[in-house]
Amino acid sequence: GTLALVEGVLEAEGYETLKAASPAEALEILKERRADVILLDIQLRGLDSGLEFARRMKTNIATRATPIIAFTAYAERSSEAEVRAAGCDGFLKKPITAQMLADAVRKAVEKAG
């Protein structure tokens, strides 16, 4: 699945990955750990919860600066504008290639400095 691809690509690039099955789980992990970038599948348990998670991240001073890259299989269901309005820094449409993913993450991390 996509998660395995994401993990494999990022680990090959030298990143450490942590995965969460839900926005709630991600928020728990982020209390303990700082992320350099967050990859958000906005299909995850319904579109709204993914974008709601992004909004919460961007309104919290502790996590506001963390870049969020959203990806979705259903590009027609959610527009890039909607995703960016929720605070996401990048938007990838499936099928995602390893190269697309690696480039997006590298850019986001560099930009965040």
mmCIF file of the C-alpha atoms, coordinates in Angstrom:
data_MODEL
# 
_entry.id   MODEL 
# 
loop_
_atom_site.group_PDB 
_atom_site.id 
_atom_site.type_symbol 
_atom_site.label_atom_id 
_atom_site.label_alt_id 
_atom_site.label_comp_id 
_atom_site.label_asym_id 
_atom_site.label_entity_id 
_atom_site.label_seq_id 
_atom_site.pdbx_PDB_ins_code 
_atom_site.Cartn_x 
_atom_site.Cartn_y 
_atom_site.Cartn_z 
_atom_site.occupancy 
_atom_site.B_iso_or_equiv 
_atom_site.pdbx_formal_charge 
_atom_site.auth_seq_id 
_atom_site.auth_comp_id 
_atom_site.auth_asym_id 
_atom_site.auth_atom_id 
_atom_site.pdbx_PDB_model_num 
ATOM 1   C CA . GLY A 1 1   ? 0.000   0.000  0.000  1.00 0.00 ? 1   GLY A CA 1 
ATOM 2   C CA . THR A 1 2   ? 0.893   3.664  -0.043 1.00 0.00 ? 2   THR A CA 1 
ATOM 3   C CA . LEU A 1 3   ? 2.146   3.658  3.538  1.00 0.00 ? 3   LEU A CA 1 
ATOM 4   C CA . ALA A 1 4   ? 4.715   0.960  2.783  1.00 0.00 ? 4   ALA A CA 1 
ATOM 5   C CA . LEU A 1 5   ? 5.905   2.907  -0.272 1.00 0.00 ? 5   LEU A CA 1 
ATOM 6   C CA . VAL A 1 6   ? 6.174   6.108  1.755  1.00 0.00 ? 6   VAL A CA 1 
ATOM 7   C CA . GLU A 1 7   ? 8.135   4.383  4.508  1.00 0.00 ? 7   GLU A CA 1 
ATOM 8   C CA . GLY A 1 8   ? 10.442  2.606  2.089  1.00 0.00 ? 8   GLY A CA 1 
ATOM 9   C CA . VAL A 1 9   ? 11.228  5.747  0.103  1.00 0.00 ? 9   VAL A CA 1 
ATOM 10  C CA . LEU A 1 10  ? 11.868  7.891  3.163  1.00 0.00 ? 10  LEU A CA 1 
ATOM 11  C CA . GLU A 1 11  ? 14.035  5.315  4.862  1.00 0.00 ? 11  GLU A CA 1 
ATOM 12  C CA . ALA A 1 12  ? 16.069  4.905  1.655  1.00 0.00 ? 12  ALA A CA 1 
ATOM 13  C CA . GLU A 1 13  ? 16.564  8.698  1.726  1.00 0.00 ? 13  GLU A CA 1 
ATOM 14  C CA . GLY A 1 14  ? 17.870  8.446  5.286  1.00 0.00 ? 14  GLY A CA 1 
ATOM 15  C CA . TYR A 1 15  ? 14.808  9.712  7.157  1.00 0.00 ? 15  TYR A CA 1 
ATOM 16  C CA . GLU A 1 16  ? 13.449  8.081  10.275 1.00 0.00 ? 16  GLU A CA 1 
ATOM 17  C CA . THR A 1 17  ? 9.727   7.427  9.925  1.00 0.00 ? 17  THR A CA 1 
ATOM 18  C CA . LEU A 1 18  ? 6.927   7.149  12.459 1.00 0.00 ? 18  LEU A CA 1 
ATOM 19  C CA . LYS A 1 19  ? 3.477   6.132  11.345 1.00 0.00 ? 19  LYS A CA 1 
ATOM 20  C CA . ALA A 1 20  ? 0.083   6.802  12.827 1.00 0.00 ? 20  ALA A CA 1 
ATOM 21  C CA . ALA A 1 21  ? -3.141  5.069  11.866 1.00 0.00 ? 21  ALA A CA 1 
ATOM 22  C CA . SER A 1 22  ? -5.289  8.085  12.713 1.00 0.00 ? 22  SER A CA 1 
ATOM 23  C CA . PRO A 1 23  ? -5.032  11.827 13.334 1.00 0.00 ? 23  PRO A CA 1 
ATOM 24  C CA . ALA A 1 24  ? -5.558  11.191 17.065 1.00 0.00 ? 24  ALA A CA 1 
ATOM 25  C CA . GLU A 1 25  ? -2.610  8.782  17.138 1.00 0.00 ? 25  GLU A CA 1 
ATOM 26  C CA . ALA A 1 26  ? -0.470  11.267 15.212 1.00 0.00 ? 26  ALA A CA 1 
ATOM 27  C CA . LEU A 1 27  ? -1.244  13.990 17.762 1.00 0.00 ? 27  LEU A CA 1 
ATOM 28  C CA . GLU A 1 28  ? -0.177  11.649 20.578 1.00 0.00 ? 28  GLU A CA 1 
ATOM 29  C CA . ILE A 1 29  ? 3.145   10.869 18.844 1.00 0.00 ? 29  ILE A CA 1 
ATOM 30  C CA . LEU A 1 30  ? 3.754   14.578 18.232 1.00 0.00 ? 30  LEU A CA 1 
ATOM 31  C CA . LYS A 1 31  ? 3.464   15.321 21.953 1.00 0.00 ? 31  LYS A CA 1 
ATOM 32  C CA . GLU A 1 32  ? 6.604   13.229 22.451 1.00 0.00 ? 32  GLU A CA 1 
ATOM 33  C CA . ARG A 1 33  ? 8.480   13.691 19.198 1.00 0.00 ? 33  ARG A CA 1 
ATOM 34  C CA . ARG A 1 34  ? 9.194   16.564 16.845 1.00 0.00 ? 34  ARG A CA 1 
ATOM 35  C CA . ALA A 1 35  ? 8.642   15.845 13.162 1.00 0.00 ? 35  ALA A CA 1 
ATOM 36  C CA . ASP A 1 36  ? 10.610  17.498 10.343 1.00 0.00 ? 36  ASP A CA 1 
ATOM 37  C CA . VAL A 1 37  ? 7.744   16.885 7.950  1.00 0.00 ? 37  VAL A CA 1 
ATOM 38  C CA . ILE A 1 38  ? 4.323   15.273 8.113  1.00 0.00 ? 38  ILE A CA 1 
ATOM 39  C CA . LEU A 1 39  ? 2.856   13.224 5.278  1.00 0.00 ? 39  LEU A CA 1 
ATOM 40  C CA . LEU A 1 40  ? -0.905  13.217 5.505  1.00 0.00 ? 40  LEU A CA 1 
ATOM 41  C CA . ASP A 1 41  ? -3.148  10.842 3.604  1.00 0.00 ? 41  ASP A CA 1 
ATOM 42  C CA . ILE A 1 42  ? -6.380  12.810 3.475  1.00 0.00 ? 42  ILE A CA 1 
ATOM 43  C CA . GLN A 1 43  ? -8.389  9.689  2.715  1.00 0.00 ? 43  GLN A CA 1 
ATOM 44  C CA . LEU A 1 44  ? -7.464  8.592  6.205  1.00 0.00 ? 44  LEU A CA 1 
ATOM 45  C CA . ARG A 1 45  ? -10.774 7.788  7.918  1.00 0.00 ? 45  ARG A CA 1 
ATOM 46  C CA . GLY A 1 46  ? -12.658 10.300 5.831  1.00 0.00 ? 46  GLY A CA 1 
ATOM 47  C CA . LEU A 1 47  ? -11.453 13.447 4.171  1.00 0.00 ? 47  LEU A CA 1 
ATOM 48  C CA . ASP A 1 48  ? -12.515 15.873 6.873  1.00 0.00 ? 48  ASP A CA 1 
ATOM 49  C CA . SER A 1 49  ? -10.485 14.377 9.681  1.00 0.00 ? 49  SER A CA 1 
ATOM 50  C CA . GLY A 1 50  ? -7.273  14.652 7.645  1.00 0.00 ? 50  GLY A CA 1 
ATOM 51  C CA . LEU A 1 51  ? -7.847  18.305 6.837  1.00 0.00 ? 51  LEU A CA 1 
ATOM 52  C CA . GLU A 1 52  ? -9.035  18.943 10.392 1.00 0.00 ? 52  GLU A CA 1 
ATOM 53  C CA . PHE A 1 53  ? -5.740  17.453 11.603 1.00 0.00 ? 53  PHE A CA 1 
ATOM 54  C CA . ALA A 1 54  ? -3.823  19.829 9.293  1.00 0.00 ? 54  ALA A CA 1 
ATOM 55  C CA . ARG A 1 55  ? -5.799  22.809 10.615 1.00 0.00 ? 55  ARG A CA 1 
ATOM 56  C CA . ARG A 1 56  ? -5.081  21.794 14.217 1.00 0.00 ? 56  ARG A CA 1 
ATOM 57  C CA . MET A 1 57  ? -1.374  21.423 13.471 1.00 0.00 ? 57  MET A CA 1 
ATOM 58  C CA . LYS A 1 58  ? -1.217  24.870 11.901 1.00 0.00 ? 58  LYS A CA 1 
ATOM 59  C CA . THR A 1 59  ? -3.084  26.619 14.714 1.00 0.00 ? 59  THR A CA 1 
ATOM 60  C CA . ASN A 1 60  ? -0.856  25.101 17.419 1.00 0.00 ? 60  ASN A CA 1 
ATOM 61  C CA . ILE A 1 61  ? 2.261   27.173 18.073 1.00 0.00 ? 61  ILE A CA 1 
ATOM 62  C CA . ALA A 1 62  ? 4.326   24.030 18.808 1.00 0.00 ? 62  ALA A CA 1 
ATOM 63  C CA . THR A 1 63  ? 3.599   22.403 15.443 1.00 0.00 ? 63  THR A CA 1 
ATOM 64  C CA . ARG A 1 64  ? 2.769   25.372 13.234 1.00 0.00 ? 64  ARG A CA 1 
ATOM 65  C CA . ALA A 1 65  ? 6.160   25.431 11.514 1.00 0.00 ? 65  ALA A CA 1 
ATOM 66  C CA . THR A 1 66  ? 6.133   21.720 10.624 1.00 0.00 ? 66  THR A CA 1 
ATOM 67  C CA . PRO A 1 67  ? 5.548   21.270 6.879  1.00 0.00 ? 67  PRO A CA 1 
ATOM 68  C CA . ILE A 1 68  ? 2.598   19.056 5.947  1.00 0.00 ? 68  ILE A CA 1 
ATOM 69  C CA . ILE A 1 69  ? 2.450   17.274 2.597  1.00 0.00 ? 69  ILE A CA 1 
ATOM 70  C CA . ALA A 1 70  ? -1.000  15.914 1.837  1.00 0.00 ? 70  ALA A CA 1 
ATOM 71  C CA . PHE A 1 71  ? -1.673  13.174 -0.640 1.00 0.00 ? 71  PHE A CA 1 
ATOM 72  C CA . THR A 1 72  ? -4.882  11.704 -1.939 1.00 0.00 ? 72  THR A CA 1 
ATOM 73  C CA . ALA A 1 73  ? -6.199  9.189  -4.433 1.00 0.00 ? 73  ALA A CA 1 
ATOM 74  C CA . TYR A 1 74  ? -9.312  11.248 -4.867 1.00 0.00 ? 74  TYR A CA 1 
ATOM 75  C CA . ALA A 1 75  ? -8.041  14.406 -6.442 1.00 0.00 ? 75  ALA A CA 1 
ATOM 76  C CA . GLU A 1 76  ? -11.506 15.206 -7.740 1.00 0.00 ? 76  GLU A CA 1 
ATOM 77  C CA . ARG A 1 77  ? -13.016 15.058 -4.250 1.00 0.00 ? 77  ARG A CA 1 
ATOM 78  C CA . SER A 1 78  ? -10.687 17.561 -2.737 1.00 0.00 ? 78  SER A CA 1 
ATOM 79  C CA . SER A 1 79  ? -9.105  20.400 -4.576 1.00 0.00 ? 79  SER A CA 1 
ATOM 80  C CA . GLU A 1 80  ? -5.559  21.524 -4.030 1.00 0.00 ? 80  GLU A CA 1 
ATOM 81  C CA . ALA A 1 81  ? -6.991  24.886 -2.946 1.00 0.00 ? 81  ALA A CA 1 
ATOM 82  C CA . GLU A 1 82  ? -8.969  23.204 -0.163 1.00 0.00 ? 82  GLU A CA 1 
ATOM 83  C CA . VAL A 1 83  ? -5.915  21.289 1.007  1.00 0.00 ? 83  VAL A CA 1 
ATOM 84  C CA . ARG A 1 84  ? -3.739  24.404 1.010  1.00 0.00 ? 84  ARG A CA 1 
ATOM 85  C CA . ALA A 1 85  ? -6.446  26.401 2.793  1.00 0.00 ? 85  ALA A CA 1 
ATOM 86  C CA . ALA A 1 86  ? -6.261  23.831 5.610  1.00 0.00 ? 86  ALA A CA 1 
ATOM 87  C CA . GLY A 1 87  ? -2.572  24.720 5.947  1.00 0.00 ? 87  GLY A CA 1 
ATOM 88  C CA . CYS A 1 88  ? -0.885  21.956 3.959  1.00 0.00 ? 88  CYS A CA 1 
ATOM 89  C CA . ASP A 1 89  ? 2.416   22.953 2.372  1.00 0.00 ? 89  ASP A CA 1 
ATOM 90  C CA . GLY A 1 90  ? 2.345   20.430 -0.446 1.00 0.00 ? 90  GLY A CA 1 
ATOM 91  C CA . PHE A 1 91  ? -0.156  18.317 -2.321 1.00 0.00 ? 91  PHE A CA 1 
ATOM 92  C CA . LEU A 1 92  ? 0.525   15.069 -4.192 1.00 0.00 ? 92  LEU A CA 1 
ATOM 93  C CA . LYS A 1 93  ? -2.052  13.113 -6.178 1.00 0.00 ? 93  LYS A CA 1 
ATOM 94  C CA . LYS A 1 94  ? -1.875  9.338  -6.314 1.00 0.00 ? 94  LYS A CA 1 
ATOM 95  C CA . PRO A 1 95  ? -0.379  7.439  -7.971 1.00 0.00 ? 95  PRO A CA 1 
ATOM 96  C CA . ILE A 1 96  ? 2.652   8.846  -6.198 1.00 0.00 ? 96  ILE A CA 1 
ATOM 97  C CA . THR A 1 97  ? 6.056   7.836  -7.468 1.00 0.00 ? 97  THR A CA 1 
ATOM 98  C CA . ALA A 1 98  ? 9.051   7.406  -5.193 1.00 0.00 ? 98  ALA A CA 1 
ATOM 99  C CA . GLN A 1 99  ? 10.713  10.328 -6.965 1.00 0.00 ? 99  GLN A CA 1 
ATOM 100 C CA . MET A 1 100 ? 7.750   12.692 -6.437 1.00 0.00 ? 100 MET A CA 1 
ATOM 101 C CA . LEU A 1 101 ? 7.655   11.819 -2.788 1.00 0.00 ? 101 LEU A CA 1 
ATOM 102 C CA . ALA A 1 102 ? 11.382  12.170 -2.182 1.00 0.00 ? 102 ALA A CA 1 
ATOM 103 C CA . ASP A 1 103 ? 11.449  15.538 -3.977 1.00 0.00 ? 103 ASP A CA 1 
ATOM 104 C CA . ALA A 1 104 ? 8.450   16.897 -2.074 1.00 0.00 ? 104 ALA A CA 1 
ATOM 105 C CA . VAL A 1 105 ? 9.898   15.886 1.287  1.00 0.00 ? 105 VAL A CA 1 
ATOM 106 C CA . ARG A 1 106 ? 13.357  17.247 0.493  1.00 0.00 ? 106 ARG A CA 1 
ATOM 107 C CA . LYS A 1 107 ? 11.886  20.600 -0.595 1.00 0.00 ? 107 LYS A CA 1 
ATOM 108 C CA . ALA A 1 108 ? 9.674   20.863 2.469  1.00 0.00 ? 108 ALA A CA 1 
ATOM 109 C CA . VAL A 1 109 ? 12.526  20.085 4.864  1.00 0.00 ? 109 VAL A CA 1 
ATOM 110 C CA . GLU A 1 110 ? 14.882  22.545 3.148  1.00 0.00 ? 110 GLU A CA 1 
ATOM 111 C CA . LYS A 1 111 ? 12.252  25.279 3.137  1.00 0.00 ? 111 LYS A CA 1 
ATOM 112 C CA . ALA A 1 112 ? 11.507  24.771 6.827  1.00 0.00 ? 112 ALA A CA 1 
ATOM 113 C CA . GLY A 1 113 ? 15.245  25.031 7.448  1.00 0.00 ? 113 GLY A CA 1 
# 
